Amino acid sequence: MEILLDVVKVEAKTDYKLHLEFENGEKRIFDMSPYMDKKPFAQLKGSPLFAKAAIDYGTVVWPGNIDIAPETLYDRSRPA
């Protein structure tokens, strides 16, 4: 069963890693590198937009209606 936890804090790093904090207090790191050549994330590659990662309704979002599911962020991240 997937854990459904909201993201409460995000910090986008220049190496396409997201430093995340979830509602349970867990801090994790998610590597966006494998996603950067895929839609819709390709428009963030090499752009200052990647650094504009924010939280909206418990998930990470970027300008241009780009987001990624919180369960993906949790399941595919590693403890910080």
C-alpha positions as a Markdown table, in Angstrom:
| # | Residue | x | y | z |
|---|---|---|---|---|
| 1 | Met | 0.0 | 0.0 | 0.0 |
| 2 | Glu | 1.3 | 3.4 | -1.0 |
| 3 | Ile | 1.9 | 6.0 | 1.7 |
| 4 | Leu | 0.0 | 9.2 | 0.9 |
| 5 | Leu | 1.9 | 12.0 | 2.5 |
| 6 | Asp | 1.7 | 15.7 | 1.7 |
| 7 | Val | 4.9 | 17.6 | 0.9 |
| 8 | Val | 5.2 | 20.5 | 3.3 |
| 9 | Lys | 8.6 | 22.0 | 2.2 |
| 10 | Val | 10.7 | 21.9 | -1.0 |
| 11 | Glu | 14.0 | 23.2 | -2.0 |
| 12 | Ala | 15.2 | 22.8 | -5.6 |
| 13 | Lys | 18.9 | 22.3 | -6.1 |
| 14 | Thr | 20.9 | 23.1 | -9.2 |
| 15 | Asp | 21.7 | 19.4 | -9.8 |
| 16 | Tyr | 17.9 | 18.7 | -10.3 |
| 17 | Lys | 17.5 | 17.3 | -6.9 |
| 18 | Leu | 14.5 | 18.2 | -4.7 |
| 19 | His | 15.1 | 18.4 | -0.9 |
| 20 | Leu | 11.7 | 17.5 | 0.5 |
| 21 | Glu | 10.0 | 17.5 | 3.9 |
| 22 | Phe | 6.8 | 15.5 | 4.3 |
| 23 | Glu | 4.0 | 16.0 | 6.7 |
| 24 | Asn | 5.3 | 13.2 | 9.0 |
| 25 | Gly | 8.6 | 15.2 | 9.4 |
| 26 | Glu | 10.6 | 12.9 | 7.1 |
| 27 | Lys | 13.2 | 14.6 | 5.0 |
| 28 | Arg | 14.0 | 13.0 | 1.7 |
| 29 | Ile | 15.8 | 13.7 | -1.6 |
| 30 | Phe | 14.2 | 13.2 | -5.0 |
| 31 | Asp | 16.4 | 13.1 | -8.1 |
| 32 | Met | 14.6 | 14.8 | -11.0 |
| 33 | Ser | 17.4 | 14.1 | -13.5 |
| 34 | Pro | 15.8 | 11.1 | -15.1 |
| 35 | Tyr | 12.6 | 13.1 | -15.7 |
| 36 | Met | 14.2 | 16.2 | -17.2 |
| 37 | Asp | 14.0 | 15.0 | -20.8 |
| 38 | Lys | 10.3 | 13.9 | -20.5 |
| 39 | Lys | 7.2 | 16.0 | -20.8 |
| 40 | Pro | 6.2 | 18.2 | -19.1 |
| 41 | Phe | 9.5 | 18.5 | -17.2 |
| 42 | Ala | 11.7 | 19.1 | -20.3 |
| 43 | Gln | 10.7 | 22.8 | -20.3 |
| 44 | Leu | 12.3 | 23.1 | -16.8 |
| 45 | Lys | 15.7 | 21.8 | -18.0 |
| 46 | Gly | 18.3 | 24.4 | -18.1 |
| 47 | Ser | 15.7 | 27.0 | -17.1 |
| 48 | Pro | 15.5 | 29.2 | -14.0 |
| 49 | Leu | 12.0 | 27.9 | -13.6 |
| 50 | Phe | 13.3 | 24.7 | -11.9 |
| 51 | Ala | 14.3 | 26.8 | -8.9 |
| 52 | Lys | 10.8 | 28.1 | -8.6 |
| 53 | Ala | 9.5 | 24.8 | -7.2 |
| 54 | Ala | 6.7 | 25.4 | -4.7 |
| 55 | Ile | 4.1 | 23.5 | -2.7 |
| 56 | Asp | 0.5 | 23.5 | -3.7 |
| 57 | Tyr | -2.1 | 21.2 | -2.1 |
| 58 | Gly | 0.6 | 18.9 | -0.8 |
| 59 | Thr | 2.7 | 18.4 | -3.9 |
| 60 | Val | 5.5 | 20.1 | -5.8 |
| 61 | Val | 4.5 | 22.5 | -8.6 |
| 62 | Trp | 6.3 | 24.8 | -11.0 |
| 63 | Pro | 5.0 | 27.7 | -13.2 |
| 64 | Gly | 3.3 | 26.5 | -16.3 |
| 65 | Asn | 1.0 | 24.0 | -14.6 |
| 66 | Ile | 3.7 | 21.5 | -14.0 |
| 67 | Asp | 3.5 | 19.2 | -11.0 |
| 68 | Ile | 4.5 | 15.8 | -9.8 |
| 69 | Ala | 2.5 | 13.5 | -7.5 |
| 70 | Pro | 3.5 | 13.4 | -3.9 |
| 71 | Glu | 3.3 | 9.6 | -3.8 |
| 72 | Thr | 5.9 | 9.5 | -6.6 |
| 73 | Leu | 8.1 | 11.9 | -4.7 |
| 74 | Tyr | 7.9 | 9.8 | -1.6 |
| 75 | Asp | 8.2 | 6.3 | -3.2 |
| 76 | Arg | 11.1 | 7.3 | -5.5 |
| 77 | Ser | 13.1 | 9.4 | -3.1 |
| 78 | Arg | 15.8 | 8.5 | -0.5 |
| 79 | Pro | 16.2 | 9.6 | 3.1 |
| 80 | Ala | 18.1 | 12.8 | 3.4 |
